[in-house]
Amino acid sequence: MPPIHFVVDRRDAGQTLAAVLKTRFGIPWAQAKRLVENRHVKVSGQVETDVARRLKLGKRVELEAGTVEVKKADKTKKVEGGGRKADKSPSKKAQKPPRKDDRQPAKPPARRPSVTTSPSHPSAPFPEIVYVDDAIVVVNKPVGLTTMRQKDEVEEFGEHGQKFLTRTLAGLLPGLLGTPDKPVIAVHRLDRDTSGLVVFARTRAAGESLTQQFRKHSTERRYLALTRSVPKSGRIASVFVPDRGDGRRGSTTDLIAEDGKRAVTHVAVLETFGRFALVECRLDTGRTHQVRIHLGEAGTPICGEAVYDRPINGKPLSDGSGANRPMLHAARLGFTHPETGDTVSWNVEPPSDFTELLASLRKGERGT
């Protein structure tokens, strides 16, 4: 019997963990309390023992198999998020008024967004909503999940055909937000194997504002990376072209190339471990694969990098870290809120595979 899991929707958000379990599964308060205190419940993959923890929208809750009985599952119409029975009453008069604990909580204010720093495990990619209001949603994207559908895929498969393609973060979010028929608007992206912060717009006006900020490079974007060899701290500037000469995207010596785009990255070495390093990269521009390219061309490719890990027409540089993906994490994101005009920012910690490799490098357990 598999574990029971559900995603916190708008009706759950802001309520305590025990209250949500009691309502969703129709169990006594005492039983809900025991489930939590006896370590049978996980929130975002971590065991939660605080019955009074207030749940945030989009959090994933998991109960051990057999701990609760999902009654009449074959006769109950499922609602978004699962677990509750649908109201089959033919008229509003026959419906019972909602209890106080079931009322939709007030939406969080845009001026003071809360910050969540729980990591997402790459073996079970599931997005974590860090902040949401009527205009934007900020998400901690896990490894292994594509940010949004490529333009050519949209054109080739159409709206119906896309349902059979690999899921994307942009495709998952409407359901998690409780508005499955209202798509979010993607304004930037992270690579499939890069984790960290991504913002989506929920209105056209917010989308236009955020798009302009990213185009003008006025957003704050900071990445953490684990590198092979130790790069120099400082500014890296070059002109990117789709083909640098060996079929790979990269820098060109032709500074007036017709298809060239200026790329600027500021690198700061935070720690060194023999021939490996932990670095922070701050982006002035936001070109495709910018951090990966600049570090690779500097002769210090990211651990696990398999594309930008060699000079033009040269052989791959040795790794030895054992990383099975490029160890790159979008740790900080900041911009001007499109509705309030306030400067807002968030930070999230790297996922477990990144922190485990970092701990191993600190102990000197990887190749030298």
C-alpha positions in Angstrom: 0.0 0.0 0.0 1.6 3.3 -1.1 1.8 6.4 1.2 -1.0 8.9 1.1 -0.1 12.3 -0.1 -1.7 15.6 -1.1 -0.8 19.1 -2.0 -1.9 22.0 0.2 -4.5 24.0 -1.7 -6.1 27.4 -1.0 -8.6 25.9 1.5 -5.8 24.3 3.5 -3.3 27.2 3.3 -2.8 29.0 6.6 -4.4 26.2 8.7 -2.5 24.0 11.2 -1.3 20.6 10.1 -3.5 18.8 12.6 -6.6 20.8 11.4 -5.9 20.0 7.8 -5.6 16.2 8.6 -8.7 16.3 10.7 -10.7 18.0 7.9 -9.4 16.1 4.9 -9.7 12.6 6.4 -12.6 13.1 8.8 -10.6 11.9 11.8 -10.8 13.0 15.4 -8.6 15.8 16.6 -6.8 13.4 18.9 -6.0 11.0 16.1 -4.7 13.8 13.9 -2.5 15.0 16.8 -1.1 11.4 17.3 -0.2 11.0 13.6 1.9 14.1 13.7 3.6 13.5 17.1 4.3 9.9 16.3 6.3 10.9 13.2 3.9 9.5 10.6 3.6 12.8 8.6 6.0 14.5 6.3 5.8 18.0 4.9 8.0 18.7 1.8 9.8 15.4 2.4 10.7 16.1 6.0 9.1 14.5 9.1 7.0 17.1 10.8 6.2 16.7 14.6 4.6 20.2 15.2 0.8 19.8 15.1 0.5 23.6 15.1 2.6 24.2 12.0 0.7 26.3 9.6 0.8 25.0 6.1 1.7 27.1 3.1 0.1 26.9 -0.3 1.8 24.2 -2.6 3.4 22.2 0.2 3.4 18.5 -0.3 2.1 16.5 2.7 2.7 12.7 3.0 1.2 10.2 5.5 2.6 6.7 6.0 0.6 3.9 4.3 -2.2 2.6 6.5 -2.2 5.4 9.0 -5.6 6.7 7.9 -8.5 5.3 5.9 -9.6 7.1 2.8 -13.3 6.4 2.9 -15.5 5.8 -0.1 -12.7 6.7 -2.5 -14.5 4.9 -5.3 -17.8 6.9 -4.9 -16.4 10.3 -4.1 -15.7 12.8 -6.7 -12.1 14.1 -6.3 -11.4 17.8 -5.9 -8.2 19.6 -6.5 -5.6 18.4 -4.1 -7.5 15.2 -3.3 -8.8 13.9 0.0 -12.1 15.8 0.4 -15.6 14.7 -0.6 -17.3 16.7 -3.2 -20.6 18.4 -2.3 -23.4 16.8 -4.3 -26.1 19.1 -3.0 -28.4 20.3 -5.8 -28.9 23.7 -4.4 -27.0 26.2 -2.3 -29.8 26.1 0.3 -29.0 22.5 1.1 -25.3 23.2 1.6 -23.9 23.5 5.1 -22.1 26.8 5.8 -18.3 26.4 6.0 -16.7 26.0 9.4 -14.4 28.7 10.5 -11.3 26.4 10.0 -12.3 25.7 6.4 -12.6 29.3 5.2 -10.1 30.5 2.7 -7.4 32.5 4.4 -6.4 36.0 3.4 -3.8 36.1 0.7 -0.3 37.1 1.9 0.6 40.7 1.4 2.9 41.5 -1.6 4.9 44.0 0.5 6.4 41.5 2.9 6.8 38.1 1.1 7.8 35.3 3.4 10.9 33.2 2.6 11.0 29.4 2.5 14.4 27.6 2.4 13.5 24.0 2.4 15.4 22.1 -0.4 13.8 19.8 -3.0 15.3 16.4 -3.5 16.3 15.7 -7.1 15.1 12.1 -7.0 11.5 13.2 -6.4 11.2 16.5 -8.3 8.3 18.5 -6.9 8.1 22.3 -7.0 7.9 24.3 -3.8 5.9 27.5 -3.8 8.0 30.1 -1.9 5.7 33.0 -2.3 2.4 33.8 -4.1 0.0 36.7 -4.4 -2.5 37.9 -7.1 0.3 39.1 -9.4 3.3 36.7 -9.1 4.3 33.3 -7.8 7.9 32.5 -6.8 8.9 28.8 -7.0 11.9 26.8 -5.8 12.4 24.6 -8.9 13.8 21.1 -8.3 16.3 19.3 -10.4 14.9 17.3 -13.3 11.9 19.6 -14.0 11.8 21.7 -17.2 10.7 25.3 -16.5 8.4 25.7 -19.5 7.7 24.2 -22.9 10.0 25.2 -25.8 8.4 27.4 -28.4 8.9 24.8 -31.2 7.2 22.1 -29.0 4.2 24.3 -28.5 3.9 25.0 -32.3 4.4 21.3 -33.2 2.2 19.6 -30.7 -0.5 22.2 -30.0 -2.4 22.6 -26.8 -3.9 19.1 -26.8 -0.7 17.3 -27.8 1.3 18.9 -25.1 -0.6 16.9 -22.5 1.4 13.9 -23.6 4.8 15.5 -23.3 7.0 15.6 -20.2 5.5 17.8 -17.5 6.8 21.3 -17.0 6.9 23.7 -14.0 4.7 26.2 -15.8 2.2 23.4 -16.5 2.1 22.1 -12.9 1.7 25.5 -11.2 -2.0 26.3 -12.1 -3.2 23.2 -10.4 -1.0 23.7 -7.4 -2.4 27.3 -7.1 -6.0 26.0 -7.2 -6.6 27.8 -10.6 -6.1 25.0 -13.1 -7.8 27.0 -15.9 -5.6 30.1 -15.5 -2.1 29.5 -16.9 0.9 31.3 -15.4 3.2 33.4 -17.5 6.9 32.4 -17.8 9.3 35.4 -17.9 12.6 33.5 -17.5 13.8 30.0 -17.2 16.3 27.7 -15.5 17.9 24.6 -17.2 16.2 21.3 -16.4 19.1 20.2 -14.2 19.5 23.6 -12.5 17.7 24.0 -9.2 16.5 27.2 -7.5 14.3 30.3 -7.8 12.0 31.1 -10.7 9.2 33.7 -10.8 6.1 33.5 -12.9 3.5 36.2 -13.5 -0.2 35.6 -12.9 -1.5 38.6 -14.8 -0.6 40.1 -18.2 0.4 43.4 -16.6 2.7 41.6 -14.1 4.2 39.6 -17.0 5.0 42.7 -19.0 6.6 44.4 -16.0 8.8 41.4 -15.1 9.7 40.8 -18.8 11.0 44.3 -19.0 13.0 44.0 -15.9 14.7 40.8 -17.1 15.4 42.4 -20.5 16.9 45.5 -18.8 18.9 43.2 -16.5 17.6 45.1 -13.5 16.8 41.9 -11.6 19.1 40.4 -8.9 20.2 36.8 -9.8 22.8 35.0 -7.8 23.9 31.4 -8.3 25.9 28.9 -6.3 28.2 26.5 -8.2 30.7 23.8 -7.4 33.6 23.9 -9.9 36.5 21.8 -11.0 39.6 23.9 -10.4 39.4 27.3 -8.7 38.3 30.2 -10.9 39.6 33.8 -10.3 37.2 36.1 -8.5 36.3 38.9 -10.7 34.2 40.0 -13.7 33.9 37.8 -16.9 32.5 39.6 -19.9 32.2 38.3 -23.5 29.9 38.1 -26.5 27.8 35.0 -26.9 26.9 33.4 -30.2 24.9 30.2 -30.9 28.0 28.4 -32.3 31.5 29.4 -31.0 33.1 27.2 -33.7 32.6 23.6 -32.4 28.8 23.5 -32.4 28.5 24.7 -28.9 27.0 28.0 -27.6 29.8 30.2 -26.3 32.0 33.3 -26.6 33.3 34.7 -29.8 36.3 36.9 -30.6 34.1 38.8 -33.1 32.8 41.6 -30.9 30.5 42.9 -33.6 29.0 39.5 -34.6 25.5 39.9 -36.1 24.0 37.3 -33.7 26.2 38.2 -30.7 24.9 39.0 -27.3 26.9 40.6 -24.5 27.2 38.5 -21.3 28.6 39.6 -18.0 29.1 37.4 -14.9 30.7 38.4 -11.6 32.4 35.5 -9.9 33.3 35.3 -6.2 35.2 32.3 -4.8 33.6 31.4 -1.4 35.6 28.2 -0.5 38.3 26.0 -2.0 38.8 22.3 -1.5 42.0 21.3 -3.3 41.2 21.6 -7.0 37.5 22.1 -6.4 35.7 25.3 -5.3 32.3 26.7 -4.1 31.6 29.9 -6.0 28.9 32.5 -6.2 28.0 34.0 -9.6 26.1 37.3 -9.9 24.6 38.0 -13.3 24.5 41.4 -15.0 22.9 39.7 -18.0 20.8 36.6 -18.3 22.0 34.7 -21.3 21.2 31.0 -21.9 23.7 28.8 -20.1 25.6 31.9 -19.1 27.2 30.7 -15.9 28.0 27.3 -17.3 29.7 28.8 -20.4 31.7 31.5 -18.6 33.1 29.1 -15.9 33.8 26.4 -18.6 35.6 28.8 -20.9 37.7 30.0 -17.9 39.0 26.4 -17.5 37.0 25.8 -14.3 33.8 24.0 -15.5 31.1 23.2 -13.1 31.2 19.7 -11.4 29.1 17.4 -13.5 29.2 19.7 -16.6 29.3 17.6 -19.8 28.8 20.3 -22.5 30.8 23.4 -21.6 33.7 21.4 -20.1 36.3 21.7 -22.9 38.1 24.2 -25.0 37.1 24.7 -28.7 37.6 21.3 -30.5 39.4 20.1 -27.4 38.8 17.1 -25.0 36.7 17.3 -21.9 38.5 18.5 -18.8 38.8 15.9 -16.0 36.2 15.9 -13.3 36.5 13.4 -10.5 33.7 14.9 -8.4 31.3 12.2 -9.2 28.5 14.7 -9.9 25.8 13.4 -12.2 24.5 16.8 -13.3 25.9 20.4 -13.4 26.1 21.5 -9.8 24.4 24.9 -10.3 21.7 26.4 -8.0 19.8 29.7 -8.4 20.1 30.7 -4.7 18.8 34.3 -4.8 16.3 36.2 -6.9 15.2 39.9 -6.5 13.2 42.4 -8.5 10.7 45.2 -8.3 7.3 43.9 -7.5 5.1 44.7 -10.5 2.1 45.9 -8.5 3.6 47.5 -5.3 6.8 48.9 -6.7 8.7 47.4 -3.7 12.1 45.8 -4.0 11.5 42.1 -3.0 14.0 39.2 -2.9 14.2 35.6 -1.8 16.9 33.0 -0.9 16.7 29.2 -1.0 19.2 26.6 0.0 20.6 24.1 -2.6 19.1 20.6 -2.9 20.4 17.6 -1.1 22.7 16.3 -3.9 24.5 19.7 -4.0 24.9 19.9 -0.2 26.0 16.3 0.0 28.7 16.8 -2.7 29.8 20.0 -1.0 30.2 18.1 2.4 32.2 15.4 0.6 34.5 18.0 -1.0 35.1 19.7 2.3 36.2 16.3 3.7 38.5 15.7 0.8 36.6 12.6 -0.2 36.5 13.3 -4.0 39.2 13.1 -6.7 42.1 15.5 -6.6 
